Amino acid sequence: MRDTSGNAGAQAADRLAAVRAAAEAAVPRVLELTQRIAAVPAPTGDEGERSRLVAELFAEAGLAVVVDALHDVVATVPGGGGAPPVLVAAHLDTVFAAGTPLPIRRVGDRVCGPGIGDNSLGVGAILALPGLLAAADAPRGADVLLVANVGEEGLGNLRGMRAVMDDRPEVGAVVAVEGHNLGRVTHIAVGSRRLRLTATGPGGHSWGDFGRPSAIHALARLVADLAALPLPRHPKTTLNVGTIEGGVSVNSIAPTASCLVDMRSVDEAALRRLGERVEREVAAAGRGGVAITSEVLGERPAGVVPLDGPIVRLATEALAALGVETTYDASSTDANIAISRNVPAVCVGLTTGGNVHREDEYVDVAPLADGLAQLALLTAALAEASATGGLAPGGRRW
């Protein structure tokens, strides 16, 4: 039964004040950790060095740490035991290739550098989360698993989060953390299917062998046909050819050509139908001496957490308590894996910033305290709700 005597309201106010104060105090440490993390290269598929640093930092904080074969790092903040654990994840990898200079610098009220907000700040925040949870002084709830995972960007195909969730099917809720977009609650998982299409023909000389089929010509016709496919607006579904390459020289009939195709939708069935249509177009295009094949490079599942679901309500309430307006959106994040498995999940941001996926990316320092407080309040509420059965639809609110 809910406490109606006023004590519950007073306790919530005390908790909010304590978390706010702890978050303000934690900002310098989080920024220091963020800059250390951002200075360690972590291209998708080569996150090992950054993984080792994060594992050491968790261990120094006295947490039990497990590192899997992919270099995912999982640290446990013990709760009351028995309840499904809450998983809070920030991805280690960046879009920047090995060898990219990583100058990280503070300029006024901003911190700048490649990958600083996507997602070094997210990793720095989960490193600080145990202290913030202690400041929340919430009733002991479920264990909290702090995860620094690999493979979120590009063709990483969410392999880190897949592996972590495969190993821990008992997880009761997931929060994916990104450095940017404070106030955003991503509750719709944008699914994707990515292909490499390769055309192969006989090749030859552009003059002497004129008339032979060109792999480039055949692939170009296929790309035009794909671009002309009708796509539904609702549910939003998209197709894009992001790169195309091939040929030998200007005076050669191209023996090979390839392109990368990205298909996305917020609806798994719509995405599947589009994929099947593309495969039919590919099969029909392979004729006249040119063969065209497709290779699946990555698949991310789609799904939706209802706006009235407990985890979305708790995320909204945490932001409202801090005076931050909530924006609900759809995106492709580590939360996709949990959402596709019917595990309550959202992705939240920590501050404002800009120039994401550019070497001059930046994050703003001033809003960060609110972002950290939001994360602590949401995590504590989820751990408590897990222990009391409040994560089920219609369950008790925080």
C-alpha positions, 0 to 999 in steps of 0.5 A, a space after each residue: 500500500 502506498 504511504 499517504 502520510 506525507 513521509 513518502 513525499 518527504 523521502 523522495 524530496 530528500 533523495 532528489 536533493 541528495 542526488 542533485 548534490 552528488 551529481 554536481 560534485 561528480 561532474 569534475 570526476 566524470 569529465 576527467 574519466 571521460 577525457 581519459 577514455 576518449 584519449 584511448 582509441 576504440 574503433 568498432 572491432 578494436 575496442 580492447 585497449 579501452 576495454 582494459 582501461 574501463 575494467 581497471 577503473 571498475 576494479 579500482 572502485 571495488 566492483 566485481 568485474 567480468 570481461 568476455 571474449 569480445 571485450 565487453 566489461 560487466 561490473 556488478 553493484 550488489 542489491 538486495 539479491 533475488 530480483 531480476 537485475 537492471 542493466 545500464 550500458 554505454 558502448 565503448 566503440 567509436 566511428 573513428 579509424 585506428 590512427 585518428 588523432 585524439 586531441 581532447 581539450 576543454 574550451 570554456 564550458 565545452 569539452 571537445 574531441 573525437 567521440 567525446 559524447 558518443 560515447 566516452 561521456 556515457 562510459 564515464 557516467 556509468 563509472 561514476 554511477 555507483 557513487 550516485 546510487 549510494 547518494 540516492 539512498 534508495 531501498 535496496 533493490 535489484 543488482 545493477 549491472 554496469 556494462 561497457 560494451 563493444 560493437 554499437 557503431 556502424 557494422 558492429 551489429 550490436 554484437 556486444 549487447 547481444 552477447 551480454 544479453 545472451 549470457 544474462 537472460 534474467 535481466 529485468 530492464 535495460 538503460 542504454 546511455 549516450 552522451 548527447 541528447 539530454 531529455 531524450 527517451 528513446 523507446 522505439 528501436 529502429 531496426 536495420 538490415 545492411 547488405 553488400 551487393 556485388 556485381 561480377 562480369 567478364 570485363 574487357 577493353 572499352 573499345 575493343 570489347 565494346 558490347 560486353 556487359 559492365 558490372 558497373 552498368 548492371 549495378 547502377 541499373 539495380 541501384 536505380 530500381 531500388 531507389 524507385 521502390 515504394 516505401 511506407 511512411 507509416 511505419 517509417 521505412 527507408 532504403 539508402 545506398 551509402 557507398 558504391 565502388 568498382 571498375 579498373 580504369 576509365 577505358 575498361 569495362 568493369 569486371 566488378 562493382 559493389 555497393 552497400 545498402 542500408 534498410 531501416 524501419 521501426 516495424 520488424 514486419 515492414 523491414 522483413 518485407 523490404 528485405 524480401 523485395 530487395 532480394 527479388 530485385 537482386 535476383 532479377 538483375 543478375 542476367 546478361 552475363 553479369 551475376 549479382 550477389 548479396 551478402 548480409 553485413 548486419 541486422 538490428 531488430 526493431 521494436 517498441 516499448 509503449 509510452 505508458 510502460 513502466 520504464 518510460 514513465 520512470 524515465 519521464 518522471 526522473 527528468 520531470 523531477 529535474 525540470 527537464 522536458 522529455 522528448 520521445 523518439 526512435 533510434 538505433 541503439 543498444 536498447 534495440 536488443 532488449 526491446 526485441 526480446 520484450 525486456 523493458 528498455 530505453 536509451 537516455 542522454 546525459 547533456 547537450 552538444 554537437 558535431 556527432 561523428 566528427 573530429 570536432 565533436 563537443 559536449 556542454 558541461 553545464 547540463 551534465 549534472 542534470 544528466 547524471 542525476 537523471 541516470 541515478 534516479 532512473 537506475 535506483 527507481 528501476 532497481 527498486 521496481 524490479 525488486 517489488 514487481 513494478 516493472 510489469 505493465 501496470 506495475 507500481 510507479 516510482 
